[in-house]
Structures are given as structure tokens and as C-alpha cells.
Amino acid sequence: MVGEGPGIRVDSVANSIHQRHQLSVMFARLLSVALPSSLMLCVSSLSAQCGLTSTPIVFPPTVGSGFVNAAVALPSGDIVFGGTFQDRLVRWDGSTLQPLATGMETSVSHLELASNGDLLLAGWFQSMFPLGEQRVTRWDGASWSQLNWAPFNQQYALVGSLASGPANDVVVTGYFLDAVSLDPESVLRWNGSSWTGLGLLSGAAHDVVVATNGDIYIVGDFTGIDGVAANNIARFDGTSWNSVGFGVAGLLRRVMVLRDGTVVAFGDSAWRFDGTTLQPFGAFGAGDEPYGAIELPNGDLIVHGSLTSVAGVAVANMARFDGTSWSAYSASANRVSAVALRDDGTVVTAGGFLLSPVSWQPYAFEMATTCPATAVTVGVGCATSAGVAELASNNLPWVGTTFSAEASGLPTNAVALAVTGLSAVNIPIANLLPQGAPGCVLMATLDHTELLPIVAGQSSSSLVLPNLPVLAGITLRHQVAAFEFAVSGPLQSVTSTNALALTVGSL
């Protein structure tokens, strides 16, 4: 398949008939090394059967009894667990489980990764800090810092939920009392230096989330906030509170914002808000309690908690929604109170199981796909008039997603050709075109090409991977070539980046 990106014209960089002829000849020569069949026609025999592996994370006796309340994946891939166990906060690096901090008198109730990568904790921390009690704290990877509660009285600062915003702000819900005015607040926002009260609920909030546009959504068991009628879900637009649709009759436990901006909430049913309407998309079983959800890279939702069924489908504490239908994800004999997602698609589940009527044992499992996605650098880019041409992946190639990569070090007076092939080649471009620069190599067959613009020496390429299981396990080569023109017009040089060897994964 050969195509041009939308809105990209060859004649935007080749302003004469002669130049356009050169490009035509050049593309014809390059295409002579392409495979005769299309990408989709070649993959059926290469696909793999995919599933999940479950590997326990062993909590040693030194961690103490209790259960996991929260889990979060750090940018490094390490997992941090917080809960009621003795250590309160531990870090899993893939092989060992170690305490991350000391001085926490009660459990860690919430964990959140801030927009800058810092770790936010909600709980009760006293001996950690010389100034005494602290309800929310921040870890930057090396040290802990306080979020000063003044003017709110710490004695009444009871944090119920925690979220981080796109501007590295922090939002909490609970019960807070202004130490000066004695006015109560249900929602506070931290701007980097101080807390500001945002409103008082008629009821209680159970969860909060901040959208990418800065809007704040809260859910819980309430009828309104600051005089605005809102049934169990409300939105703060930066100035005032608003109802969300017609609200929900029953209480809501969790809320999240998906990558496409859709707001989803969970209570007796799963609900989604597209900015206009609030609609259910699956009822949970009687007595079920959803504790939270994560969004997989392909957009699927994994909902966890104490669950028996959803939309009539039997599940065991974990359920999956693919945008259309529900299915069981992975069976868990115990409630799943926390879930974290690594960049490699591994889902980490955690919770606790009863040792006795009064004692819990923390547990966690790594749920890894048997068809992982990979993007590995192959070869090296060659020298251009702007430096060394390099290609780096922005994400991993999962079925049902759009893989993207960023090329840099490209000449500005040029156009880029993104190449994706099912087979690897190793052909010096100088053997194909007289303008091929020394050391520049074509490393992928041209099963799919896309003509791209170059802006400030960079160019973004993408490859849509349809949501087809047959694609799982195939290998691809992805590369970018640059065609540089002299100021006078003729083609001057053809250069190339390194290639990326891609294995398409399935979640």
C-alpha cells in the first residue's frame, strides 16, 4: 500500500516539472524493492494466540499484615503500593519489595502520579516531618515534601480522595475547616504554594479527577454543592459548579477521564459522559462494589473491585469493556482494591485476603500479556545537513492503537518519506539513487509509505493498527527517509534515520 498523508503534496517542495519528474523516478526505483502483497494480506500466517500470565508479587512477613489500598506505576515501571500493612508504603522494582518511607501512623489511602512524575500520597503522616501532622505529601524520587495546610485546620483535614491536574496542581475531597473563618469545605485545590476551598457538598464525595482542560469532576453520595443541584456527580469549570447531565440516582464510587475526554463513573452501574449526555453502559451485580478502573493503551477499560457480574456477564472481581461489550478479565478469588498499569501493558492487581476474621494479608499479581508489543532500534541514522537523523518511538505498537514515532535531525529544505515494511532489507540508498548520501541505508521494504512534512528538523509518522487479533505477533520495520533539495531546486541528497523493529502486541 502506497499513499500520501492527507493534505501533503509533492509539489509543495518540488516546484518545477523537472523536480516532480525526479521524485517520480526516485519513488519508482525505491518501490522496486517492495513486497508484491499488501500489509493486510500477509499477516494471517504470522499472527499468534494471545493470553495472560499471572505472576504473584510476594509480600514478605516484614511488610506486615493488612491490605493494599492503592497502587501506581512510576515512569520507571516500578510499582508503589500503599495500604494498611505495617510498612504503609512499599516499592516493587520487579524483583524485590522494599519500604519507600517511614513515619506513617495510619494507612496510605490514595496514591496519584502528578503530571511532572512526582508521587502524591493521601493519608496521615506525622513523624515523617518535623512540623507534625500532614495529610497530603509529595515524593519527587529523592525526597519528601509537605503541602502546607494553612489556613485549614489539620485537626479537621480528613482527605477522602486525591487527584492531580495537568498544571501539576492537586485536588482533594473530604472535610476541611478554615482555621480563621471556621467555614467548612468539601473540595480543596493546591496551586503549588497554597490551598483554596472550592465548595461545600450536601453530602460526601468519594472520588475526584481533573480533566486535561482543568475541569474537576467529583462523584459520591450528595445532592448538590454550593447551592447547585447535582445528583452524585458534579463538574467545576474553573469558576463555578455544574450538574453533569441529570445526575445518577445511586451513589458513585469512582470517576476517571479517558484519553478521548469521555468521563466515566462507577457505582451500581457504569456511566459515561460525552460532554452532553450521561448514560449507563453496564449494570453491576447486586451488592457489587467497583473500586476503580484503568484504561488500556487500546482504549479498553479494566474495572476492578468486589464484582460478580456486569451487564449480565459473570466476572470474578475484574471485568473488561472493549467499547461495545463486557467480558471477564482475569479471575481473582479476592476483591481487587487497586490496579496499576505499566507502559508495557502489564496490569498489576492488588488487595488483601483474610488470614482470620480480624487479619488481612496483602497480595499483588502481575498480569502480563503473552503477546507483548516492542519497539527496538535497528541500525543508526546517517548524517544530514542538520545533524544525525534519528527515529524514536512515541508509544508501543498495540493492536487497536495508532503507533507513532518522531524523526529528528532532518534537513529543513526537504520532504520525509515514512516507510513501513513486513520484511527487513539492508540496501545502501546510494545503490538505489545517485543522490544517496554515504552511510544511509534502506532497512525496510516499502509495503506502506507516507509522505510527511518536516518542521524544524522533525517529522512525525504514524501507523494505524486495526483492532484485529490477526495482527498480534507480526513484526514490522519502520523508517524515515529525507529528500533534500538545493536552494536552486534540484534534488541534492537522500538521507535516512535508523529503523525501528516493531512487534505488534495484543492486550
C-alpha positions in Angstrom: 0.0 0.0 0.0 1.4 3.3 -1.0 -0.2 6.6 0.0 0.4 10.2 0.8 -0.5 11.8 4.1 -3.7 14.0 4.0 -3.0 17.5 2.8 0.6 16.7 1.8 1.5 17.4 -1.8 4.8 16.6 -3.5 4.7 19.8 -5.5 4.8 21.8 -2.2 8.5 21.0 -2.2 9.1 20.3 -5.9 8.0 23.5 -7.6 9.0 22.5 -11.1 8.1 19.8 -13.6 11.7 18.6 -13.6 11.7 18.2 -9.8 8.4 16.3 -9.9 9.8 14.0 -12.5 12.9 13.4 -10.3 10.6 12.4 -7.4 8.6 10.1 -9.6 11.6 8.3 -10.9 13.1 8.1 -7.4 9.9 6.6 -5.9 9.7 4.1 -8.7 13.2 2.9 -8.0 12.6 2.6 -4.3 9.3 0.8 -4.8 11.1 -1.9 -6.9 12.3 -3.4 -3.7 8.8 -3.6 -2.1 7.0 -6.9 -1.4 4.3 -7.6 -4.0 1.4 -8.1 -1.5 -0.2 -5.6 0.9 0.3 -5.5 4.7 -3.1 -6.9 5.5 -2.8 -9.8 3.0 0.4 -11.0 4.5 -0.3 -11.2 8.2 -2.7 -14.1 8.6 0.0 -16.7 8.8 2.1 -14.6 11.2 -0.4 -14.0 13.9 -0.2 -15.5 17.4 -2.6 -16.7 20.0 -2.5 -14.4 23.0 -3.4 -14.6 26.6 -2.4 -13.5 30.1 0.2 -14.8 32.5 -0.3 -14.3 36.3 2.8 -13.9 38.5 2.5 -13.2 42.2 4.4 -10.4 43.9 5.2 -11.9 47.3 4.8 -9.6 50.3 7.4 -10.8 52.9 6.4 -11.1 56.6 8.4 -8.0 57.4 5.8 -5.9 55.4 3.2 -6.9 58.0 -0.4 -7.9 57.7 -3.1 -5.7 56.1 -4.3 -5.0 52.6 -3.4 -2.8 49.7 -5.5 0.4 49.3 -3.7 1.9 46.3 -1.1 1.2 43.6 0.6 3.3 41.0 3.2 2.7 38.3 6.1 5.0 38.3 7.7 6.2 34.9 10.5 3.7 35.6 8.0 0.8 35.6 8.4 0.2 39.3 5.1 -0.2 41.3 4.3 1.6 44.5 1.8 0.0 46.9 0.1 1.8 49.7 -2.2 0.4 52.4 -2.8 -0.7 55.9 0.1 -3.0 56.3 3.0 -2.3 58.7 5.2 -0.5 56.2 2.3 1.5 54.7 4.2 2.2 51.5 6.4 -0.2 49.5 8.1 -0.2 46.1 8.3 -3.2 43.8 11.2 -3.0 41.3 10.4 -6.2 39.5 12.4 -8.4 41.9 12.3 -7.0 45.4 9.7 -5.3 47.6 11.2 -2.5 49.8 9.8 0.1 52.1 9.6 3.5 50.5 9.2 5.7 53.5 8.7 5.5 57.3 6.8 7.6 59.8 3.3 6.9 58.6 1.0 6.4 61.6 -2.1 5.2 59.7 -2.7 3.7 56.3 -2.0 5.2 52.9 -5.4 5.7 51.4 -4.6 7.2 48.0 -1.7 7.3 45.5 -1.5 9.5 42.5 1.1 10.3 39.9 1.4 14.0 39.3 1.8 15.5 35.8 5.5 16.1 36.5 6.1 12.5 37.6 6.1 13.1 41.3 4.2 10.7 43.6 1.3 12.1 45.7 0.1 10.4 48.8 -3.0 10.9 51.0 -3.0 9.5 54.5 -1.8 10.6 57.9 1.9 11.3 58.2 3.3 12.7 61.4 6.8 11.6 62.4 7.9 11.9 58.7 8.0 15.7 59.1 9.4 18.0 61.9 6.3 20.2 61.6 4.0 17.4 62.7 0.8 16.1 61.1 0.4 16.1 57.3 -2.5 14.7 55.3 -1.0 15.0 51.7 2.7 14.7 50.8 4.8 14.6 47.7 7.8 12.4 46.7 10.0 13.6 43.8 12.0 10.4 43.6 14.6 11.5 46.1 12.9 13.3 49.0 9.5 14.1 50.6 7.9 17.5 50.8 4.9 18.9 52.6 1.8 20.6 51.1 1.2 23.2 53.8 -2.4 23.0 55.1 -2.6 26.6 56.4 -5.1 28.2 56.7 -7.0 24.9 57.0 -7.1 23.3 60.5 -5.2 20.0 60.3 -7.3 18.5 63.1 -10.3 18.5 60.7 -8.4 17.8 57.5 -9.9 14.4 56.5 -8.9 13.5 53.0 -11.3 11.2 51.2 -9.9 11.3 47.6 -7.0 12.8 45.7 -6.2 13.8 42.1 -3.6 15.7 40.2 -4.2 18.2 37.4 -2.4 19.0 34.1 -0.8 22.1 35.7 0.8 20.0 38.5 -2.0 21.2 40.8 -3.6 18.9 43.4 -7.3 18.5 44.3 -8.6 16.7 47.3 -12.0 16.0 48.7 -13.1 15.4 52.3 -13.9 17.6 55.2 -11.8 20.7 55.8 -12.2 23.6 58.2 -10.8 27.1 57.6 -8.8 27.9 60.8 -9.7 31.6 60.5 -13.2 31.8 59.3 -14.2 28.3 60.6 -16.0 27.8 57.3 -16.1 24.1 56.2 -15.0 23.0 52.7 -15.5 19.7 50.8 -13.1 20.3 48.0 -9.6 21.9 48.1 -7.1 22.8 45.3 -3.4 23.2 45.8 -1.8 25.6 43.3 1.8 24.9 44.2 2.0 27.1 47.2 -1.4 27.2 49.0 -4.8 25.5 49.3 -8.0 27.1 48.2 -11.5 26.0 49.1 -13.7 25.2 46.1 -17.1 24.3 47.6 -19.2 22.6 50.3 -21.1 19.5 49.4 -24.6 18.5 50.5 -23.4 15.0 51.2 -20.0 13.3 50.7 -17.6 12.9 47.8 -16.0 9.5 47.2 -13.6 10.3 44.3 -12.3 13.2 42.2 -10.5 13.6 38.9 -9.1 16.5 36.9 -9.6 16.6 33.2 -6.9 17.7 30.7 -8.7 21.0 30.3 -8.6 21.6 34.0 -12.2 20.8 34.8 -12.8 19.0 38.1 -15.2 16.1 38.4 -16.4 14.7 41.7 -18.6 11.8 42.5 -20.1 10.4 45.7 -23.3 10.5 47.7 -24.6 14.1 47.5 -27.5 16.2 46.2 -25.6 19.4 45.4 -22.6 21.7 46.0 -22.6 25.4 46.9 -26.3 25.6 46.2 -26.1 23.9 42.7 -28.3 20.8 42.4 -26.2 17.8 41.4 -27.1 14.2 42.0 -23.9 12.3 42.9 -21.7 13.8 40.1 -20.7 17.4 39.6 -18.2 19.4 37.5 -16.2 22.5 38.4 -15.3 24.6 35.3 -12.7 26.8 37.0 -15.4 29.3 38.1 -18.5 27.5 39.2 -20.0 24.1 39.8 -22.3 22.5 37.3 -24.6 19.4 37.2 -23.5 16.6 34.9 -26.4 15.5 32.8 -29.3 14.6 35.0 -27.0 13.0 37.5 -27.3 9.5 38.9 -29.9 8.2 41.4 -27.5 5.9 43.3 -24.1 6.8 44.8 -21.0 6.7 42.7 -17.7 5.4 44.0 -15.1 6.2 41.3 -14.6 8.6 38.4 -12.0 8.9 35.6 -11.4 10.7 32.4 -10.4 8.7 29.3 -7.8 9.8 26.8 -10.6 11.0 24.4 -12.1 13.2 27.0 -15.0 10.9 27.9 -15.8 10.9 31.6 -16.7 7.5 33.1 -18.0 6.8 36.6 -18.9 3.7 38.5 -21.5 2.9 41.1 -24.4 0.4 40.8 -23.7 0.8 37.1 -21.0 2.1 34.8 -21.8 5.6 33.4 -20.2 7.7 30.7 -20.5 11.4 30.0 -19.5 12.6 26.5 -19.9 16.3 27.4 -23.6 16.4 26.7 -25.4 13.3 28.0 -24.8 10.9 30.9 -25.7 7.3 30.1 -25.2 3.9 31.7 -23.3 1.2 29.8 -23.5 -1.8 32.2 -25.2 -2.6 35.5 -23.1 -4.4 38.1 -24.5 -7.4 40.1 -26.5 -6.9 43.3 -24.1 -5.8 46.2 -21.1 -5.4 43.8 -18.7 -2.6 44.6 -16.5 -1.3 41.8 -13.3 0.3 43.3 -11.8 1.7 40.2 -10.7 1.3 36.6 -7.8 1.7 34.2 -7.7 2.4 30.5 -5.5 0.1 28.4 -3.5 1.6 25.5 -6.1 0.4 23.0 -8.9 2.1 24.9 -10.4 -0.9 26.7 -11.4 -0.5 30.3 -10.5 -2.8 33.1 -12.8 -2.4 36.1 -11.9 -3.9 39.4 -13.4 -4.3 42.9 -15.7 -6.7 44.5 -17.6 -7.8 41.4 -19.8 -10.8 40.5 -21.3 -9.7 37.2 -21.7 -6.7 34.8 -24.3 -6.3 32.1 -25.3 -9.9 32.9 -21.8 -11.3 32.2 -20.3 -13.3 35.1 -17.0 -12.0 36.3 -14.7 -12.6 39.3 -13.8 -9.2 40.7 -12.3 -7.9 37.3 -14.2 -7.0 34.1 -13.2 -5.7 30.7 -15.1 -3.3 28.4 -13.9 -3.1 24.8 -16.2 -0.2 23.9 -19.1 -2.4 22.9 -19.4 -5.4 25.2 -18.3 -6.7 28.6 -16.2 -9.8 29.4 -14.4 -11.4 32.3 -10.8 -10.2 32.5 -9.0 -12.4 35.0 -10.4 -14.3 37.8 -9.5 -13.2 41.3 -10.7 -15.1 44.4 -10.4 -11.9 46.5 -11.5 -8.4 46.0 -9.2 -6.3 43.9 -8.8 -3.0 45.7 -6.0 -1.4 43.5 -4.8 -1.7 39.9 -1.8 -0.1 38.2 -0.8 -0.2 34.5 2.8 -0.2 33.2 3.7 1.2 29.8 4.5 -2.3 28.6 0.8 -3.2 29.1 1.3 -5.2 32.3 -1.6 -4.9 34.6 -0.7 -5.1 38.3 -3.6 -6.1 40.6 -3.5 -5.9 44.4 -5.7 -6.2 47.5 -5.8 -8.5 50.5 -7.2 -11.8 51.6 -8.4 -12.8 55.0 -6.0 -14.7 57.3 -8.5 -14.7 60.1 -11.7 -12.8 61.0 -9.5 -9.9 62.1 -6.4 -10.2 59.9 -5.7 -9.5 56.3 -2.6 -10.5 54.1 -1.6 -8.1 51.3 -1.2 -9.6 47.9 -0.4 -8.5 44.3 -0.1 -10.1 40.9 1.5 -9.0 37.6 -0.9 -9.8 34.7 1.3 -9.7 31.6 0.2 -10.4 28.0 1.7 -13.3 26.2 1.9 -11.1 23.1 3.9 -8.0 24.2 4.5 -5.1 22.0 8.0 -4.0 21.4 9.8 -1.2 19.5 13.6 -1.8 19.2 16.1 0.5 17.4 17.8 -1.1 14.5 20.9 0.4 12.9 21.9 4.0 13.0 20.8 7.1 11.2 23.1 8.8 8.8 24.5 12.4 8.7 22.3 15.2 7.2 22.9 18.9 6.8 21.1 19.3 10.2 23.0 16.6 12.1 22.3 12.9 12.6 18.9 11.6 11.5 17.2 9.6 14.3 13.9 7.9 14.8 12.3 7.2 18.2 9.0 5.6 19.1 6.4 7.6 21.0 4.5 4.5 22.1 4.3 0.8 21.6 2.5 -0.9 18.6 -0.6 -2.4 20.2 -3.5 -3.9 18.2 -6.3 -1.3 18.1 -4.0 1.7 18.5 -2.1 4.2 16.4 1.7 3.7 16.6 3.6 6.9 16.2 7.3 7.9 16.0 9.3 11.1 15.8 12.1 11.6 13.4 14.7 14.3 14.3 17.9 15.7 12.8 16.2 16.0 9.3 17.2 18.8 6.8 14.6 21.6 6.7 14.6 22.0 2.9 13.3 18.5 2.4 10.3 16.2 2.5 10.2 12.9 4.5 9.0 9.5 3.5 7.9 7.2 6.2 8.4 3.5 5.3 6.8 0.5 6.9 7.6 -3.0 5.7 6.9 -6.6 6.6 10.5 -7.6 5.7 13.9 -6.2 6.5 16.4 -5.1 3.9 19.8 -3.6 4.1 20.4 -1.6 0.9 22.6 1.4 0.7 20.5 4.2 -0.7 23.4 5.2 -2.9 22.8 1.9 -4.7 19.2 3.0 -5.5 19.7 6.7 -6.1 22.8 8.7 -7.1 21.8 11.3 -4.5 22.0 8.7 -1.7 24.3 10.0 1.0 27.2 7.8 2.2 26.2 5.6 5.2 22.5 5.9 4.5 20.7 2.6 4.4 17.2 1.5 3.5 16.2 -1.1 6.2 12.5 -1.8 5.4 10.6 -2.9 2.4 8.1 -0.5 1.2 4.8 -2.2 1.9 3.4 1.1 3.2 4.7 4.6 2.7 3.6 8.0 3.8 4.8 11.4 2.6 5.4 13.8 5.5 6.4 17.4 6.1 9.5 18.4 8.0 9.1 21.2 10.6 12.2 22.5 12.4 14.1 19.3 11.5 11.4 17.0 12.9 8.7 14.9 11.3 6.0 12.7 13.0 4.9 9.5 11.4 2.1 7.2 12.4 0.7 3.8 11.6 -2.9 2.8 12.3 -3.1 -0.8 13.7 -6.7 -2.0 13.3 -8.3 -3.8 16.2 -7.8 -7.2 14.6 -6.4 -10.2 16.6 -4.7 -11.5 13.5 -2.2 -8.6 13.7 -0.8 -9.8 17.1 2.7 -11.1 16.8 3.6 -9.7 13.4 6.9 -7.9 13.0 7.4 -4.7 11.1 10.2 -2.4 10.1 9.6 1.4 10.3 12.0 4.0 9.0 12.1 7.6 7.7 14.0 8.9 4.6 14.5 12.6 3.8 14.8 14.0 0.3 16.8 17.3 0.5 16.7 19.9 -2.3 19.2 22.6 -3.1 18.1 26.2 -3.0 18.3 26.3 -6.8 15.7 23.4 -6.9 17.3 20.1 -7.9 17.4 17.1 -5.5 20.6 17.3 -3.6 20.7 14.4 -1.1 18.7 11.4 0.2 19.3 10.5 3.8 17.7 8.1 6.3 17.1 7.5 10.0 17.7 4.4 11.9 14.9 1.8 11.7 12.5 0.6 14.4 11.8 -3.1 14.6 8.2 -3.4 15.7 6.4 -6.4 17.2 2.6 -5.8 17.3 1.2 -6.7 20.7 -2.2 -7.6 22.0 -3.6 -6.6 25.4 
